[in-house]
Amino acid sequence: MVGKVAVLGTLDTKGQEYKYIKDLVESAGVKTIVIDAGVKGAPYFVPDISNEEVSRAGGRELQDIIEQNDRGLAVDVMMRGAAAIVSKLHAQGELAGIISLGGTAGTTIGTYAMQALPVGIPKLMVSTVASGDTRPYVGVKDITMMYSVVDISGINSLSCKILANAAFAIAGMAKGELPPVENDKPLIAATMFGVTTPCVTIVREYLEGKGFEVLVFHATGAGGKGMESLIESGFIKGVLDITTTEWADELVGGVLSAGPERLEAAGKAGIPQVVSVGALDMVNFGPPNTIPEHLNGRKFYQHNPTVTLMRTTIAENEKLGEIIASKLNKTEGPTAIFLPLKGVSLIDTEGQAFYGPEEDAALFDALRKHVSKERVELIEMDTDINNRAFALAMADKLIAMMGLR
């Protein structure tokens, strides 16, 4: 049985458009549940979930928001309330998809709610800003953005076609049945950077030969966030977090940070994880003219015309060791961290640009000092991270942790 499509938005300012969407989705044979996130006035038609309920779910009474007359506050409360409500609907098994439409405020509310839903639930946002930078709206979720072309202001000869396409698209996604998947291999997530590619390639090929499917995430900020999101959604059965470089950018201010929650999802989910220190020798910036002035005098390496790498210092490596240990110490599942004592990247080996035994030693010593021996197994090998023996040891450890040796 097909669940319902949530039709989420401001029924006071764009009620006519939402009624059009609702009617078309239902004409396609899919039931809807209309959620009103409007604040300014009475809804164009009666929703299934009122704006009072949405506001309350967001932590404030609607009348309080109206009296404050603060647009930013209203958007914040309604987007949080909408996210809470659609999450509850999904948990109850009622949700087959979600559609929303709007300008910047409507897109913010709609996509915030969509980001609260797991990967795989159909999500469609018709937006006036869909032709620009959609990263803040999409995040790491499978949100489909449709450009409205014209402003969403009434039903006209052009908007009716665009909104109809959107309505039929979400109805089709909701009704679609996933064909049987022959590949039931356990999913493994791995993180990779250019300077850890040999290691991850060895791991991937080895695990695929053992009957696993390996998803490789490029550790560029969005990659780490994407992996953690899939872990939270329950898709991943084991993690090889070989390349934790995003923490160097988060600590020092590089451009590829994955945020302060990086390295938490696997531990919270209690799934087996093998972690290493790949590319913690570097912080990422753009072209040389984009590097902050306060970093003048540091050791840099021009990776390509648009990417400049900066060597992490002894003090930064000490801190990175503390941070990674603190994240892993909270784990609820089998966890091991592997230390490659002869280099953490292709350019951190003897004779290469970022070779830094003192910096690496600071990182390793901090991990030895701060990792909980009761919760985390610490394994050291006298190789660099891209050595075949090191890669295979990590893969075998994960297989053992998963009980599949």
N, C-alpha and C positions, 0 to 999 in steps of 0.2 A: 504493500500500500504506500502510495506517495504521500510524504508529509506535506507540510504547508510552507509556502514561500513567505518570508517576512518582508513586508513592504514598509520600509522605515523612512520617515522624514517629517518635514514641517508642514502639517496639514493646514496651517493658517495662511501661509504665504504661497504654497505650491500645491494646494489641495486638489485643484482641477487636474493637474498633471498626475498626481498620485491616484486619483480616482480612475483616470484613463488607464494607467498601468495595472491597477488592481483588476479592472474589468477584463482587460485583455489576457492577463495571466489566468484568470478563472475561465475565460472562454476557451483557453487551451487545455482545460481539464485539470488544473492544479488549484487547490484551495489556497487562500492567502490568510495572513494574520497581519493586520495593519497596526503599526506602532507610531503614535504621534509624538514627535520631538519638537513641536512648535511651542513658542512662548508668547508671541505677540498678540494673538487673538483667538477667537473661536475657530475650531476646525471646519473645513469645507464640508466634510461628512464625518459621521461617527466612526471612530476607530475601534479596533478590538482592545487595544491597550492605550489608555489615555495619557496625555502629557503630564497629568498629576502623578500617575504611576511611574512614569519615566523619571520625572524630577525626584520623586521620593527614593527611587532606586539609586539615583545619583547623589543622594545625601542631603538634599534640600527640599523644602516645600515649594511648590510652584509659586504660590503667592509671594513668598519671600524673594524669589528671583525677579518676579515682576516689579516688586517695590524697589529692588536694588537698581533696576534699569541699567544693568551692566551687561553689554553684549558678550564680552569675553567670559564672564561668569556663567551666563546662560549656556553658552556653547560647551563650556567645561562640564557643567552639571549634566546636561542632556546627553552628551556623548558618553559619559561614564554610566549614566542610568541606562542608556540604550545597550551598551555593552553588557551590563549585568543582566538585562532582560533577555537578550538573544542567547547569552550563555546558558541561562536557565532553561529556555525553550529547547536548546540543543541537548542539554542534559536529560530532559524529559522525553527526548526522542521525537519531538514535534516538528523539527526544522528540516526542510529539504533544500533550502536555499535562502538567499537574502538579496534584495535589490533596493537601491536608494538612488536619489538624484539631487543635484543642487549645485550651488556655486561654492565658494571657498568654505563658508560655514557649514553648509549642508554636506559637502564632501568630507569635511573634518569629522562631523558627527557620524556619517554613514560608514566611513572606512575605519574609524576607531572601533565601532561595533564589530565590523567584519574581521578586524585583526584579533578580536577576542575569540573567534571561532577557529576550530582546527583546520588544517590543510585538508582539502577534499570536499568540504561543504561549498557548493556553488555560491559565488559572491560577485555581484555585478554593480558597479558604480557608474551612473551616467553623470558626467561632470563637465562644467565649463572650463576646468583647468586640466583636463585629461591630456591635452596636447603639449603640456609643459613637463616640468620635472615632477614626476609622480612618486618619487621615492618616499617622501614623508607619509603619503597616503597608503601606499602598497606595503611598505615595510618588508617583511619576509613571508607574507602570506600570498596565497594564490587568488588575488583580487583582480578581476577583469575590469579595466577602466575603458569606458566608452565616451568619446568626445561628443558633446552635445551640439557642436558647430554653432548654433545660435544660443542665446541666453534662454534659460528655462523660465519662460514667462508666458504662460498660456499655451493653448493647443492651436497650432497653425499648420499650413500646408507642408512645411518642412519638419517641424518638431514632431508632428504626429507620426511621421515615418520613422524617425530616429527612436522615439519612445516605444513605438510598436515593435521595432527590431529588438529593443532591450527587453520588453515584456516577453516576447516569444523566445528570446534566447534564454532567459532565466527559467521559463517554463520547460523548455527543452532540456536544460541541464538538470532540473529537478526530476523530470520524468525519466531521464536516461538511465538505463541499467548497465552497470559495468559488466562486460563479458568475463567469463571465468578466466582467472589468471593462472596459467600453467606454471609460472615461475613462483614457487613458494619458498625460495631460498631465504634464509635469514639475512636481514639487512644490516650491514655494517657501515657506520659513518667514519670517514677519515678526513683529516685536514692536511692541506698541501700548500706550499709556496714554490716558486721557481727554484729556490735554493734547497728545497727538500724533495724535489720531484723524484730523484733516483730512489730514495727510500720508500716513498709512497707507491711508486710504480712496482717495486719488488713486492711490497705488502699486498697491493691490490691483485697482482697476478697470482700470487701464492694463495690468497684466500679464495679467489674465484676458482682456482683449481681444486680447492677443498669443498666446494659447494656453497659458498657464500656469494651474496651480491654486495658489492662495495660502492657506496656513493661517496665521491670525493668532492670536498668543499674547498674552494680557493679561499685562503685565510685573508680576505681583503676587507674585513669588517662585516659586509653583507653576508659573506660566506659563513662566518662563524655564527652570526645571528640566525641564518637560515638553518644551519645544522641544529642549533639548540632548540629552535622552534619545532623541527621535526621530531626531536627527542621528546619534547613536551607532549607532542601529539600522539606518541606511542608507536611511531613507525619503526624506530631504530631498536635493534636488539643488542648491539654492542658498539663501542666507540674506540677508535684509534686516533686520539687527539694528538697527533704527532707534531703539529705545527701550531704552537700557542703564541705566535708572534704578535697577534692582535693585542695582547696584554702590554707589550712594549709601547705600542702606539697609544693605548689608553693611559698608561702611566706618564709618558713623556710629552704627549701632545701631537702625535703623528696623525696622518690622515686616514689610517685604516683601523681605527678602533672599532671593536664590536660591543663596547659598553661595559659597565662594571659588573654585569651579571654573567659575563663570559666564564665558562668552566663550572657552571652550577647545575645545568639541566640534567646531565647524566647522573650526578650524585644524588639529586633529589628524586629522580626516577628509579634509582637503585639498580640500574643496568650496569653490566661489566664495562669498565673503561680502562684503557691503557693510555697513559699520557706521556708526552716527552716535551722537550724544550726547544723544538725546532724554530729557527730563525729569531730567537730572542736576542741575537747579537745586533739586531737592526730595528730602526724606527723609520717609517716611510714618509716622504714628503714629495711634493711635485717638482717642477723645474727648480734649479738653484735660486732663482729670483723670488721664489715663494717661501723660502725658509725663513723663519722668524729671526730677527737680528740678535736676540739674546743667545742664539746657538752658534754664533760666529766663533770659529776656532776649534770646533768639534771635528772629529774624523768623519769624512763623507766619502761616498762612492757613487758615481754616476751610473746607475743601472741601465738607463736609457734616457733619451732626451726629455721625457716627461716624468721620470721617477728618480728621485735622489734618496739614497739610503744613508742613515747616520748610525755610527757604531754606538751601542749602549755602553755606559761607563760602569766602573766597579760598583759605585753606589747604587746605580739603577738596577744592576743585576742582583745586588743584595735584596733590594726591595721587591724585585720580581719574584725571587725565590720565596720570600715571605708571603706574598700575595697568592702565588700558586699553591703553596702549602696550605694556606688558610682555606682556600676553596676546596681542595681535595680532602682536607680533614673533616669536612661536613658530609662526606659521602655516606649514602645508605646502601651502597652495593660494593661488589668486589672492585678494587682499584689498585693499580700499580703505576709507578712513575719510573721511566727509564732515563738514565743519564749517559749521554755519549761523551766520554771524557776527553776525546780528541777533536771536538768541534761540533757546533750546533747547526751549521749550515755549510753549503758549498764554499762560501768565501770566509769561513771561520776555521780553516785548516791551515797547517803550516805552509807559509809562503804565499797565502792569499791575503786579500786586502783587509779583511776584518779579523785576521788571526789574533786572538786575544786570550792567552791562557790565564792571565790574571783576572780578567773580566769573567771568564767562564768559571773559574774556581770560586769566585764570589757567589755566583749563581748556585753552583753545586753545594757549596758549604751552607748557604742559607736554606736550601732544601733539606739537606741532611739534618740541620738543626731544628727546623720547624715542622717537618712532616711527622704526623702521628704514626708511630710504628705499629700501633694497634689497628689502625684503620687503613693504612696505605703501605703497600709493599714497595720498597725503594730498591731498584736494580741498577747497578753501575756496570758499564762495559768499556773496555779500553780501546774504543773505536770512535770514528766520527759518525754522525747521524745517518749518513748515506751508505754506510758499510752494509753489505748484504747480510752478514751475520747479525748485526744489530736489528735490521728490519725484520728478519725472520724470527728473531727472539721475541719481538713485540707481538708479531702475529700469532705465534704459538702460545704466548701467555694469554692473549685474549681468547683463543679457542679453548684453552684449559679453564679459564674463568667461566666461560659459557657452558662448561660441562659437555663439550662436544668433541673432545679429543678422541 
